[in-house]
Amino acid sequence: MRKIQLILILMLTISALSAKPKEEWQSLFNGKDLTGWHQLNGKAQYHVEKGEIVGTTVANTPNSFLATDKDYSDFILELDLLVDNDMNSGIQFRSISKPEIMNGRVHGYQCEVDPSTRAWSGGIYDEARRGWLYTGELNLAAKTAFKLGQWNHYRIECVGKSMRTWLNGVAVAYVLDDMTPNGLIALQVHAIEAKDQAGKQIRWKNIRIQTSDLKATETPDIFIVNLLPNTLCPAEKAQGWALLFDGKTTTGWRGVEMNQFPSEGWKIEDASLVSIPAASEGHGKGVDIVTEEKYAAFDLQFEFNFAEGANSGVKYYTGNGGPSIGLEYQVLDDKKHPDALAGVVGNRKMASLYDLIPSETQERFTKPAGEWNIGRIVAYPDNRIEHWLNGIKVVEYVRGSNIYKALVARSKFAGFENFGMVKEAPILLQYHGDQVKFRSLKIKKL
Protein backbone atom coordinates (compact mmCIF):
# COMPACT_ATOMS: atom_id res chain seq x y z
CA MET A 1 0.00 0.00 0.00
CA ARG A 2 2.82 2.38 0.92
CA LYS A 3 4.50 1.64 -2.41
CA ILE A 4 1.33 2.64 -4.26
CA GLN A 5 1.16 5.87 -2.25
CA LEU A 6 4.75 6.73 -3.14
CA ILE A 7 4.05 6.10 -6.82
CA LEU A 8 0.99 8.34 -6.66
CA ILE A 9 2.99 11.11 -4.95
CA LEU A 10 5.71 10.81 -7.60
CA MET A 11 3.16 10.99 -10.42
CA LEU A 12 1.52 14.07 -8.87
CA THR A 13 4.93 15.74 -8.49
CA ILE A 14 5.83 15.07 -12.13
CA SER A 15 2.42 16.36 -13.18
CA ALA A 16 2.86 19.53 -11.12
CA LEU A 17 6.30 20.18 -12.59
CA SER A 18 5.06 19.68 -16.13
CA ALA A 19 2.20 22.08 -15.41
CA LYS A 20 4.59 24.94 -14.54
CA PRO A 21 4.27 27.81 -17.04
CA LYS A 22 6.85 27.65 -19.82
CA GLU A 23 8.22 30.49 -21.86
CA GLU A 24 5.42 31.19 -24.31
CA TRP A 25 6.96 32.86 -27.33
CA GLN A 26 4.88 34.35 -30.13
CA SER A 27 6.39 35.02 -33.53
CA LEU A 28 6.07 38.59 -34.82
CA PHE A 29 7.24 37.64 -38.32
CA ASN A 30 5.90 34.73 -40.36
CA GLY A 31 9.02 34.47 -42.52
CA LYS A 32 7.01 35.00 -45.74
CA ASP A 33 5.60 38.52 -45.88
CA LEU A 34 5.07 41.68 -43.82
CA THR A 35 1.69 40.71 -42.41
CA GLY A 36 1.26 42.41 -39.01
CA TRP A 37 3.59 45.29 -39.91
CA HIS A 38 3.23 48.69 -41.55
CA GLN A 39 5.72 51.35 -42.65
CA LEU A 40 5.94 54.81 -41.08
CA ASN A 41 7.68 58.14 -41.80
CA GLY A 42 10.46 57.51 -44.34
CA LYS A 43 10.52 55.65 -47.65
CA ALA A 44 13.35 53.20 -47.07
CA GLN A 45 12.66 49.85 -48.71
CA TYR A 46 11.49 46.83 -46.72
CA HIS A 47 10.99 43.39 -48.22
CA VAL A 48 11.17 39.71 -47.26
CA GLU A 49 13.98 37.55 -48.58
CA LYS A 50 15.09 34.07 -47.48
CA GLY A 51 12.88 34.20 -44.39
CA GLU A 52 14.35 37.57 -43.34
CA ILE A 53 13.06 41.14 -43.28
CA VAL A 54 15.48 43.28 -45.28
CA GLY A 55 15.67 47.07 -44.85
CA THR A 56 17.51 49.13 -47.47
CA THR A 57 18.59 52.78 -47.24
CA VAL A 58 17.18 55.29 -49.71
CA ALA A 59 18.46 58.81 -50.33
CA ASN A 60 16.47 61.96 -49.53
CA THR A 61 14.08 60.40 -47.03
CA PRO A 62 13.85 60.66 -43.22
CA ASN A 63 14.22 57.81 -40.74
CA SER A 64 11.99 54.92 -41.76
CA PHE A 65 10.23 52.47 -39.46
CA LEU A 66 8.56 49.12 -40.07
CA ALA A 67 6.13 49.02 -37.15
CA THR A 68 3.94 46.37 -35.61
CA ASP A 69 0.21 46.77 -36.12
CA LYS A 70 -0.25 46.16 -32.39
CA ASP A 71 0.97 48.10 -29.35
CA TYR A 72 2.85 46.32 -26.58
CA SER A 73 3.27 47.20 -22.91
CA ASP A 74 5.14 44.58 -20.85
CA PHE A 75 7.13 42.15 -22.97
CA ILE A 76 10.37 40.37 -23.69
CA LEU A 77 11.45 40.79 -27.31
CA GLU A 78 14.20 38.80 -28.99
CA LEU A 79 15.51 38.99 -32.53
CA ASP A 80 18.61 38.48 -34.63
CA LEU A 81 19.99 41.12 -36.98
CA LEU A 82 22.79 41.51 -39.50
CA VAL A 83 23.76 45.04 -40.52
CA ASP A 84 26.24 46.60 -42.93
CA ASN A 85 29.21 47.88 -40.92
CA ASP A 86 28.81 51.49 -42.07
CA MET A 87 25.10 51.81 -41.29
CA ASN A 88 23.14 52.93 -38.22
CA SER A 89 19.84 51.43 -37.10
CA GLY A 90 17.70 50.72 -34.07
CA ILE A 91 14.77 48.83 -32.60
CA GLN A 92 11.91 51.03 -31.43
CA PHE A 93 9.80 49.88 -28.47
CA ARG A 94 6.98 51.47 -26.50
CA SER A 95 6.98 54.06 -29.28
CA ILE A 96 4.22 56.31 -30.59
CA SER A 97 3.09 57.49 -34.01
CA LYS A 98 -0.11 59.54 -33.99
CA PRO A 99 -1.18 62.14 -36.57
CA GLU A 100 -1.96 64.70 -33.88
CA ILE A 101 1.53 64.43 -32.32
CA MET A 102 4.47 65.75 -34.38
CA ASN A 103 2.52 64.93 -37.56
CA GLY A 104 2.83 61.24 -36.86
CA ARG A 105 6.59 61.18 -36.39
CA VAL A 106 7.67 58.02 -34.60
CA HIS A 107 9.01 58.85 -31.15
CA GLY A 108 9.90 56.84 -28.08
CA TYR A 109 12.44 54.35 -26.80
CA GLN A 110 14.99 52.85 -29.16
CA CYS A 111 17.54 50.11 -28.63
CA GLU A 112 20.60 51.18 -30.59
CA VAL A 113 22.26 49.28 -33.45
CA ASP A 114 25.67 50.93 -33.84
CA PRO A 115 28.46 49.08 -35.68
CA SER A 116 30.64 52.23 -35.71
CA THR A 117 33.74 52.68 -33.58
CA ARG A 118 31.56 54.50 -31.02
CA ALA A 119 30.11 51.06 -30.21
CA TRP A 120 26.90 52.06 -28.43
CA SER A 121 24.90 49.06 -29.61
CA GLY A 122 22.30 48.05 -27.05
CA GLY A 123 22.14 51.54 -25.54
CA ILE A 124 18.75 53.22 -25.13
CA TYR A 125 17.91 56.36 -27.09
CA ASP A 126 14.67 58.36 -26.84
CA GLU A 127 13.90 58.95 -30.52
CA ALA A 128 12.62 62.45 -31.39
CA ARG A 129 12.14 63.27 -27.71
CA ARG A 130 14.79 63.38 -24.95
CA GLY A 131 17.79 61.94 -26.78
CA TRP A 132 20.18 59.51 -25.11
CA LEU A 133 18.98 57.87 -21.90
CA TYR A 134 21.68 55.20 -21.63
CA THR A 135 24.89 55.73 -23.61
CA GLY A 136 27.51 53.12 -24.29
CA GLU A 137 29.91 55.02 -22.03
CA LEU A 138 27.94 53.97 -18.95
CA ASN A 139 28.78 50.30 -19.51
CA LEU A 140 32.20 49.98 -21.13
CA ALA A 141 32.26 46.20 -20.70
CA ALA A 142 29.35 45.88 -23.14
CA LYS A 143 30.99 47.88 -25.94
CA THR A 144 32.66 44.76 -27.29
CA ALA A 145 29.45 42.68 -27.40
CA PHE A 146 28.49 43.65 -30.96
CA LYS A 147 29.93 41.40 -33.69
CA LEU A 148 30.81 43.20 -36.92
CA GLY A 149 29.64 41.47 -40.06
CA GLN A 150 27.83 38.73 -38.12
CA TRP A 151 24.34 38.02 -36.84
CA ASN A 152 23.75 39.66 -33.46
CA HIS A 153 21.14 38.55 -30.94
CA TYR A 154 19.17 41.30 -29.19
CA ARG A 155 16.94 40.94 -26.14
CA ILE A 156 14.76 43.78 -24.84
CA GLU A 157 12.88 43.40 -21.57
CA CYS A 158 10.15 45.86 -20.55
CA VAL A 159 8.31 45.06 -17.33
CA GLY A 160 6.52 47.90 -15.59
CA LYS A 161 8.91 50.85 -15.33
CA SER A 162 11.99 48.70 -15.85
CA MET A 163 13.60 48.52 -19.31
CA ARG A 164 16.67 46.39 -19.98
CA THR A 165 18.66 45.30 -23.01
CA TRP A 166 21.08 42.46 -23.74
CA LEU A 167 23.30 41.96 -26.77
CA ASN A 168 24.63 38.48 -27.52
CA GLY A 169 23.97 37.55 -23.90
CA VAL A 170 25.76 40.60 -22.45
CA ALA A 171 23.75 42.98 -20.25
CA VAL A 172 23.98 46.44 -21.86
CA ALA A 173 21.43 49.00 -20.62
CA TYR A 174 19.20 49.36 -17.55
CA VAL A 175 16.71 52.24 -17.42
CA LEU A 176 13.80 52.98 -15.10
CA ASP A 177 11.26 55.38 -16.62
CA ASP A 178 7.51 55.89 -16.89
CA MET A 179 7.08 58.36 -19.74
CA THR A 180 5.59 55.82 -22.18
CA PRO A 181 4.11 52.61 -20.71
CA ASN A 182 3.17 51.05 -24.07
CA GLY A 183 3.52 51.51 -27.78
CA LEU A 184 4.76 50.18 -31.10
CA ILE A 185 7.72 47.95 -31.80
CA ALA A 186 9.47 49.05 -34.99
CA LEU A 187 12.55 48.25 -37.08
CA GLN A 188 14.45 51.36 -38.11
CA VAL A 189 16.33 52.14 -41.29
CA HIS A 190 18.16 55.36 -40.50
CA ALA A 191 18.21 58.31 -42.88
CA ILE A 192 21.45 58.77 -44.81
CA GLU A 193 23.39 61.97 -45.43
CA ALA A 194 25.29 61.04 -48.59
CA LYS A 195 23.82 59.55 -51.75
CA ASP A 196 26.59 56.96 -51.89
CA GLN A 197 25.18 55.48 -48.68
CA ALA A 198 22.03 54.40 -50.53
CA GLY A 199 21.61 50.65 -50.83
CA LYS A 200 23.02 49.76 -47.40
CA GLN A 201 21.09 46.95 -45.75
CA ILE A 202 20.06 45.51 -42.42
CA ARG A 203 18.39 42.11 -41.99
CA TRP A 204 16.17 40.84 -39.18
CA LYS A 205 15.00 37.31 -38.38
CA ASN A 206 13.76 35.13 -35.50
CA ILE A 207 11.59 37.98 -34.19
CA ARG A 208 9.63 36.71 -31.21
CA ILE A 209 7.91 38.10 -28.13
CA GLN A 210 6.58 37.09 -24.70
CA THR A 211 3.81 39.10 -23.09
CA SER A 212 2.62 37.09 -20.07
CA ASP A 213 4.00 35.77 -16.77
CA LEU A 214 6.84 38.30 -16.88
CA LYS A 215 9.06 39.43 -14.04
CA ALA A 216 11.60 42.25 -14.24
CA THR A 217 15.26 41.26 -14.02
CA GLU A 218 16.52 43.20 -11.01
CA THR A 219 20.07 41.92 -10.76
CA PRO A 220 22.53 44.73 -9.84
CA ASP A 221 24.96 43.75 -12.58
CA ILE A 222 25.37 47.06 -14.45
CA PHE A 223 25.02 50.82 -13.96
CA ILE A 224 21.38 51.92 -13.66
CA VAL A 225 19.80 55.10 -15.02
CA ASN A 226 16.78 55.72 -12.80
CA LEU A 227 14.59 58.50 -14.20
CA LEU A 228 11.90 58.08 -11.53
CA PRO A 229 12.53 61.14 -9.33
CA ASN A 230 13.98 60.61 -5.85
CA THR A 231 13.72 56.82 -5.90
CA LEU A 232 16.02 53.83 -5.58
CA CYS A 233 15.14 50.46 -7.08
CA PRO A 234 16.19 47.21 -5.34
CA ALA A 235 19.18 46.81 -7.68
CA GLU A 236 20.46 50.31 -6.86
CA LYS A 237 20.17 49.60 -3.15
CA ALA A 238 22.10 46.38 -3.67
CA GLN A 239 24.83 48.39 -5.41
CA GLY A 240 25.16 50.64 -2.36
CA TRP A 241 23.34 53.78 -3.48
CA ALA A 242 21.62 56.02 -0.90
CA LEU A 243 19.32 59.01 -1.44
CA LEU A 244 20.51 62.42 -0.24
CA PHE A 245 17.06 63.97 -0.74
CA ASP A 246 13.70 62.26 -0.30
CA GLY A 247 11.74 64.77 -2.37
CA LYS A 248 9.68 65.88 0.62
CA THR A 249 11.88 67.13 3.45
CA THR A 250 15.24 68.80 4.04
CA THR A 251 16.42 65.95 6.25
CA GLY A 252 20.18 65.51 5.93
CA TRP A 253 20.83 69.09 4.77
CA ARG A 254 21.76 72.34 6.51
CA GLY A 255 22.95 75.79 5.60
CA VAL A 256 26.69 76.43 5.38
CA GLU A 257 27.97 77.32 8.88
CA MET A 258 24.47 76.70 10.23
CA ASN A 259 23.00 73.96 12.40
CA GLN A 260 19.73 73.88 10.49
CA PHE A 261 18.32 74.29 7.01
CA PRO A 262 18.07 77.98 6.03
CA SER A 263 14.63 79.57 6.36
CA GLU A 264 15.13 81.71 3.24
CA GLY A 265 16.61 81.23 -0.21
CA TRP A 266 15.52 77.61 -0.69
CA LYS A 267 12.23 75.73 -0.89
CA ILE A 268 10.89 72.31 -1.74
CA GLU A 269 8.62 72.42 -4.78
CA ASP A 270 7.52 69.65 -7.15
CA ALA A 271 9.71 67.14 -5.28
CA SER A 272 12.78 69.30 -5.92
CA LEU A 273 15.17 71.43 -3.88
CA VAL A 274 14.80 74.87 -5.46
CA SER A 275 17.02 77.91 -5.02
CA ILE A 276 14.82 81.01 -5.05
CA PRO A 277 15.95 83.94 -7.23
CA ALA A 278 17.46 86.72 -5.15
CA ALA A 279 15.22 89.32 -6.79
CA SER A 280 12.11 87.66 -5.43
CA GLU A 281 13.55 86.70 -2.07
CA GLY A 282 15.59 89.76 -1.16
CA HIS A 283 19.23 89.97 -2.26
CA GLY A 284 21.75 88.18 -0.06
CA LYS A 285 19.32 86.08 1.95
CA GLY A 286 20.20 82.79 0.28
CA VAL A 287 23.15 80.64 1.42
CA ASP A 288 24.80 77.49 0.14
CA ILE A 289 23.45 74.24 1.56
CA VAL A 290 25.47 71.15 2.45
CA THR A 291 24.89 67.56 3.45
CA GLU A 292 25.22 66.81 7.13
CA GLU A 293 27.44 63.85 6.30
CA LYS A 294 30.95 64.14 4.88
CA TYR A 295 32.28 62.01 2.03
CA ALA A 296 35.77 60.91 1.03
CA ALA A 297 35.53 58.75 -2.12
CA PHE A 298 32.12 58.63 -3.74
CA ASP A 299 29.94 58.37 -6.84
CA LEU A 300 27.32 61.16 -6.84
CA GLN A 301 24.35 61.51 -9.20
CA PHE A 302 22.01 64.48 -9.37
CA GLU A 303 19.41 65.94 -11.72
CA PHE A 304 19.28 69.70 -12.22
CA ASN A 305 17.00 72.09 -14.08
CA PHE A 306 18.09 75.71 -14.48
CA ALA A 307 16.15 78.83 -15.43
CA GLU A 308 17.34 81.00 -18.31
CA GLY A 309 20.57 82.79 -17.47
CA ALA A 310 21.07 80.83 -14.24
CA ASN A 311 24.34 80.11 -12.46
CA SER A 312 24.93 77.51 -9.74
CA GLY A 313 27.15 74.54 -8.98
CA VAL A 314 27.73 71.37 -7.02
CA LYS A 315 30.86 71.54 -4.87
CA TYR A 316 32.94 68.84 -3.22
CA TYR A 317 36.13 68.65 -1.17
CA THR A 318 35.41 72.08 0.30
CA GLY A 319 37.10 73.54 3.37
CA ASN A 320 40.59 74.77 2.53
CA GLY A 321 39.94 78.49 2.24
CA GLY A 322 36.43 78.52 3.66
CA PRO A 323 33.37 76.29 4.04
CA SER A 324 32.18 77.07 0.50
CA ILE A 325 35.60 77.00 -1.17
CA GLY A 326 36.29 73.81 -3.06
CA LEU A 327 36.07 71.93 -6.33
CA GLU A 328 32.96 72.76 -8.34
CA TYR A 329 30.91 71.02 -11.00
CA GLN A 330 29.65 74.09 -12.86
CA VAL A 331 25.91 74.45 -13.50
CA LEU A 332 25.40 77.28 -15.98
CA ASP A 333 23.22 78.47 -18.83
CA ASP A 334 26.07 78.71 -21.34
CA LYS A 335 23.87 80.52 -23.84
CA LYS A 336 22.66 83.29 -21.56
CA HIS A 337 25.10 83.72 -18.66
CA PRO A 338 28.25 85.85 -19.22
CA ASP A 339 30.41 83.53 -17.10
CA ALA A 340 30.43 81.10 -20.03
CA LEU A 341 32.78 83.52 -21.81
CA ALA A 342 34.97 84.19 -18.77
CA GLY A 343 37.83 82.13 -17.40
CA VAL A 344 40.25 80.33 -19.73
CA VAL A 345 39.31 78.23 -22.80
CA GLY A 346 35.78 77.74 -21.53
CA ASN A 347 36.62 76.42 -18.07
CA ARG A 348 33.56 78.07 -16.57
CA LYS A 349 31.02 76.46 -18.89
CA MET A 350 28.51 73.73 -18.05
CA ALA A 351 29.93 70.69 -16.21
CA SER A 352 33.47 72.14 -16.13
CA LEU A 353 35.72 71.86 -13.12
CA TYR A 354 35.06 75.52 -12.40
CA ASP A 355 37.94 77.85 -13.38
CA LEU A 356 40.29 74.88 -13.81
CA ILE A 357 39.32 72.42 -16.55
CA PRO A 358 36.79 72.96 -19.39
CA SER A 359 34.26 70.23 -19.98
CA GLU A 360 34.13 68.38 -23.28
CA THR A 361 30.39 68.87 -23.56
CA GLN A 362 28.58 68.74 -26.88
CA GLU A 363 25.44 70.77 -27.41
CA ARG A 364 23.41 67.69 -28.38
CA PHE A 365 24.14 66.16 -24.96
CA THR A 366 23.25 69.29 -22.97
CA LYS A 367 19.61 70.01 -22.17
CA PRO A 368 18.65 73.72 -22.32
CA ALA A 369 17.08 75.90 -19.65
CA GLY A 370 13.85 74.44 -18.32
CA GLU A 371 14.78 70.79 -19.00
CA TRP A 372 16.32 68.21 -16.67
CA ASN A 373 20.01 67.32 -16.99
CA ILE A 374 21.73 64.45 -15.21
CA GLY A 375 25.03 65.31 -13.55
CA ARG A 376 27.48 62.88 -12.01
CA ILE A 377 30.72 63.28 -10.07
CA VAL A 378 32.91 60.25 -9.44
CA ALA A 379 35.72 60.69 -6.90
CA TYR A 380 37.84 57.54 -6.66
CA PRO A 381 39.95 56.59 -3.63
CA ASP A 382 43.14 57.16 -5.68
CA ASN A 383 42.12 60.82 -6.33
CA ARG A 384 40.98 60.31 -9.92
CA ILE A 385 37.93 62.53 -10.52
CA GLU A 386 35.33 62.42 -13.30
CA HIS A 387 32.52 64.79 -14.27
CA TRP A 388 29.65 63.34 -16.30
CA LEU A 389 26.76 65.05 -18.08
CA ASN A 390 23.79 63.09 -19.44
CA GLY A 391 25.74 59.86 -19.78
CA ILE A 392 28.92 61.39 -21.23
CA LYS A 393 32.21 61.78 -19.34
CA VAL A 394 33.22 65.41 -19.88
CA VAL A 395 36.05 66.03 -17.37
CA GLU A 396 38.75 63.73 -16.01
CA TYR A 397 41.70 64.66 -13.79
CA VAL A 398 43.79 63.57 -10.83
CA ARG A 399 43.40 65.64 -7.69
CA GLY A 400 46.79 66.62 -6.27
CA SER A 401 48.80 65.76 -9.40
CA ASN A 402 51.39 68.17 -10.82
CA ILE A 403 49.00 69.14 -13.62
CA TYR A 404 46.28 69.81 -11.07
CA LYS A 405 48.61 72.00 -9.00
CA ALA A 406 49.61 73.97 -12.10
CA LEU A 407 45.97 74.57 -12.99
CA VAL A 408 45.21 75.79 -9.47
CA ALA A 409 48.24 78.10 -9.57
CA ARG A 410 46.84 79.99 -12.57
CA SER A 411 43.25 80.07 -11.29
CA LYS A 412 41.30 82.30 -8.91
CA PHE A 413 42.05 79.72 -6.20
CA ALA A 414 45.83 80.19 -6.30
CA GLY A 415 45.84 81.89 -2.90
CA PHE A 416 44.23 78.98 -1.05
CA GLU A 417 46.75 76.54 0.39
CA ASN A 418 46.03 72.91 -0.50
CA PHE A 419 42.93 73.95 -2.40
CA GLY A 420 40.53 71.03 -2.89
CA MET A 421 42.80 68.60 -1.04
CA VAL A 422 40.79 67.89 2.12
CA LYS A 423 40.30 64.20 2.93
CA GLU A 424 36.53 64.43 3.20
CA ALA A 425 33.83 67.08 3.02
CA PRO A 426 30.08 67.46 2.61
CA ILE A 427 28.38 67.79 -0.77
CA LEU A 428 27.42 71.43 -1.38
CA LEU A 429 24.68 72.94 -3.54
CA GLN A 430 25.55 76.52 -4.41
CA TYR A 431 23.17 79.44 -3.94
CA HIS A 432 23.99 81.99 -6.63
CA GLY A 433 20.83 84.08 -6.60
CA ASP A 434 19.25 82.26 -9.58
CA GLN A 435 16.57 79.59 -9.81
CA VAL A 436 17.96 76.09 -10.11
CA LYS A 437 16.11 72.90 -9.19
CA PHE A 438 17.81 69.76 -7.87
CA ARG A 439 16.35 66.27 -7.43
CA SER A 440 17.31 62.59 -7.46
CA LEU A 441 20.47 63.32 -5.47
CA LYS A 442 21.98 59.93 -4.69
CA ILE A 443 25.42 58.81 -3.59
CA LYS A 444 27.47 55.64 -3.29
CA LYS A 445 30.58 55.49 -1.15
CA LEU A 446 33.64 54.07 -2.92
N, C-alpha and C positions, 0 to 999 in steps of 0.2 A: 504494500500500500504506500509506504514511504517513497519507494522508487517511482511510483506513478506520480506522486505529488511533486517530486523533484523534476520529473520530465515536464509536467504541466507548468511549473514555475519557469523552467528554461525556455519553453515554447512562448510563454507570455513575455519573457524578457526580450527574446529575439523579435517578437512581434512589435513590442514597444520601440525597440531600437530602429526597426525598419520603418516605423510610422513617424520618426522624427523628420521635420521639414528639411528637404534638400534644397540646394541652390536651384531656383527655378528661373532659368534664363529664357528670355524671349528674343528672337531675332528681329532686328530692325531693318534688315536688308535681305531680300529673298534670293539674291545672287543672280537674278535674271533681268529685272528692270527697276525703275525708280518709284514703284508703287509705295505709297506712304510718305513720300517726300515731295517738296516743292521748292522752287528756286526763288530767292529774294535778292533785291538790291542790284548787284552787278550782273554782267552778261558773260561771265566766264563759262566755259563749256563743261557740262557734266554728262557722262554716258557710262554705260555698263559694258565691261569687257573682261572676259575670262573669269566671271564671278566676282569682279571687283568694280567698285565705283571709281571712275577716273575723272579728276578735275584738271582742267587745262587753262592756263592763263591766257587772257585776251587783252590787247592794248586798248587804251582809252575807255576803261570802264572801272567803276569803283569796286570795293571789296564785294565778292559774291559769296552767297551762302546757300547750300542745299539743306533745307530745314525739314524736320519731321512735321507731319501733319498734326501730331498730338503734342500737348504740353506735358512736361514731367516735373514732379516736385522732388520727392525722395527717390533716389535710385543709385544703382551701381552700374556704370557703363564701361564696357571693355571693347576695344577694337584694335586692329593692326593697321599700320599705315607705312607707306613707302613714298618718300618725297625726293625730288631733285635737290641736290646739295646747295644750289644757289636760289632757293625759293623759300618764302615764308608762308606759314599757314596756321591754322588753329581749329580747335573744336569748341564751338559755342555750347553752353549749357545754361539752363534757367535764364534764357534770353528772350527778348521781347521784340516783336515787329508789329506795330499797330499804326494804321494810317493817320490817326490823330496825334501820334507822338513822333516827332522828328520826321514826318512824312513817311513813316514806315521803316525808317532805318533800323537795322538790327542792332540792338545794344544789350549788353549784359556780360556775364562771365564767359571767359574764354581760357581754355587750356592751350598753352603755347606749343607750336611746332616750329622749332628754330634750329636748323642745321648749320647756322653761321658760327663763326668763332666766338660770338657772344655766349652761345650755348645756354639759352634760357628755356629750353624745351621742358614742358611740364609745369612751368610757372603759370600763375593766374593773372590774367589781364582783364580789366573791365572795359570792354569794347564800347567806344563812343560815349563813355560816361566818365568814370573816375581815373582811367588809366591803370597803371600797374598796381596790383594789390600784393603780389608776391613775386619778386624778381628772383632771377637765378643766383644773385649775389647773397641771398639769405641762406642758401643751402649749397655751399660749394661742392660738397661731396656728390651731389646729384648731377653736376654739370658734365660728367663723363658718361652718363647713362645712355644718352642718345647714340645710336649706331648709324654713322654716315653710310648711305648707299645700301642699307639693309632694311628689312621690315622691323618696325618698332611697335611694341605692345604698350598701349595706354590703358590706364584704369582711372576712372573718375568716380569718386564716392561723394554723394550729397545726401546727408541725413540731418534733417532739422536745419540748424544754423551752421553745421559743420560741413566744410567742403575740403576734400583731400584729393591729391593726384599721385599716381605712381607711374613710372616709366621703366619698362623692362624689369619690373619687380623692385625698383628702387623708389623709396618714398621721396617725393619732390616738394610738394607744396601743401600747406595746412593753413586754411583761412576760416575764421568764424565771422559770419556776416548775416544780416537779415534784410538786405535791401530788396532782393527779389527771391521769393520763396519757391517760385515755379516758372517754367517757361519752356521755350523750344530747345531742342538739340540741333545743332547745325554744323556742317562741314564747310570750312572756309577755303576759298581760293583768293589769296590776297591780291589787291591791285598791284600793277607793275608800273614803274616809272619810265623805263626805257623800252622802246619797241622791240629791241632784240631779246627781251625777256619773254616775249610771247611764245607760247608753245611749251612752257615748263609744266610739268605734271606732278600730281600727287595722287596716290591710290589708297583706297580704304577697303578693308574686308573684315570678315568675322565680327560684324557689329552686333553686339548683343547687350541686353539690359535686364536688370532685376529691379522690381519695384515693390516687393513685399517682404515681410520678416527681416527688415534691415536694422542694423545697429551700427552707430558711428564708431569708427576706429579711434580710440582716444589714447593710444600709446604715445608717450612723450619722447618720440624718437627724433624729431626735427624741430627747428625754430617755428614758432606759431605767430601768425598775424591775427590778432583778435580785435576786430572792429566793432565789437559790442561794448559800448562805453562803460568804463569803470568795472569791468568784470574779469574774473580769472576762470578758465575752464579747468577741469580736473588734470589735464595734461600739463598745463602751465604750473599748477600748484606742485605737481610731481617734479617739475624741472627746478623748482625753488623760487618761483616768482612770488612777490608780495605786493599788494596795492599800497600806494602812498596816499591815495585819496579815494574815499568811498562814494563820492558823488553827492553826498548829503551833508556832511559835517566837516569841520576843520580839524578834526582829531588828528594828532600827529604833526601839526604845523603851528608855528608861532612867528611873531614878527622878529626881525633882526634886533638883537639886544633887548628883547622883551620876553616876559615869561608867559605871555598869552598871545592869541591871535589878534591882530590889530582891529580896532573897531571901525576904522575908516580906510578907504583906498581899495578894499577888496570885498567881494561878495560871492555867494554861491548862487548861480543862476543856470537853469537848464543842465543840471548835473555837471557844471563846470566851475572851476575857480576863475573868477574874472577880475582883472585889474580895472578899476574905474578911472576913466579919463580925468586928469587933474582939473580940467576946466569945469567939469560938472560936480566935482567933489570939493574943490577948494585947493589951490596949488600948494604942494608940499605936504599934504596930509598923508599920502601913501608912503609905505615903507616896503622894503623887500621882505619876503617871507621865506622861512627855512624849515626843513624837517627837524623834528626834535631829536631824531637819531642821526648819528654820524656814520659815514661810510668810507671804507678804505678802497678796496677793489670791488667793482660793481658793473652791472649791465643795467642801464636805465632806459626805459621807454616812456614817451610822453606824446600826446597829441596837442597841437596848438592851432589856434585860429585867430588871426590878427586883423584888426580894422585897417582901413586905408591909411597909409602913412605912419603906421605904428612901429614902435621900437621896444624891444624887451630882450630877455635872455634867460638862459638856464645856466647857473654857475655851479662849480664844483671845486674842491680843494681850495676853499677860501680860508682866510685867516692871517696870512702873512701880509701885513699892511692894513688890516682892518677886517671887520666881520663880513663885509660885502666885497672884498677885494680877492679875486681869484680867477681861475680859468672860466671862460664863458663860451657857451654855444650860442651864437648870435641868432636872435629872432628879429627879423626886420622886413619891412616892405621895401624891397630893393628898388621898386619902380617909383615910389613916392617919397621915401625918406632920404634926406641929403647925406646921411652917414654912409650910404652905399657907395658914395663917390669919395669919401674920406679915407684915411689910412693909407696903406701901401698895397698896390696891386690887388685891390678888392678884398683886403683882409678884414673888412667890417661888414661884408655882405652876409646874406642868409646862410646859416649853418657853419660859418667860419669859426675858427678859434679866434675870438675877438682881438683885433689889433696885432695878431701874430701870424696866423696862417690862413690864406683864403681857401674857401671851400671849392671843390670841383663840381659845383651844382650845374645842372642843365635846366633850362627853362621848362622843358617838358616834364621834368620830375619835381617841379616846385609848384604847389598850389597857390593861387593868388589870394589876395585879401578876401576874407569872408568864407574861405573853405578850410577844411581841416587838413593839416600836415602831420606826418608822423616823424618825430625826432627820436634819436637814439644816441646815447653816449656809452661807450664801452671803455672801462678803465681796468686794464689787466694788472695782476699782481706785480708783473715785471716792468710797470710804468709805460707800457704801450697804451696809447689812447686812440680811439676812433670816434668820429662823428658820422652819423648816418642821417639821411633825409629821404623819406618815402622809399625805403628799401635799397638805397644806393649809398655806399661808403664815400664820403666827400672830403674827409680830413683824416690823416693818419700821422702820428708823431710819437716820439718817445720823450716823456716828461723827464727833465733833468739831464738830457743828452747835451753834447756840445752845441749841436745845431739849435736845440731849444734855448740854451743859454744865450746864444748869439741873437736869436729872435727877440728874446726878452730885453736884451741890452739896447736894441734899437726901437723899442716900443714905449708906450706911455707908462709901462710898469717898470721901467729900468731902475727907478729909485727904491723899489721894494725888495729888500733882501730876501733871498730864497722864495721869490714869488711863485705861487702855485705848487710848492714842494711840501706842504703839510702832509702828515701820514694819513689823516682822516679828517673829514669835515661833513657838515650837513649838505643836502641838496638845496639850492637857493633859486627861487623864482623872482626875477627882477621886477620892481615897480619903476616904470619909466614915464609915468604920466599918461600913457596911452592905453586903449582897450585891447587886451589880449586875453583869450580864454585858454585854459589848460584843463585837460581831462585825461583819463586812462594813464595816470602816472603809476608806473609799476617798476619794481627794482628786483634784481637778483644779485646776491652777494657772490663774488668770485674768489 
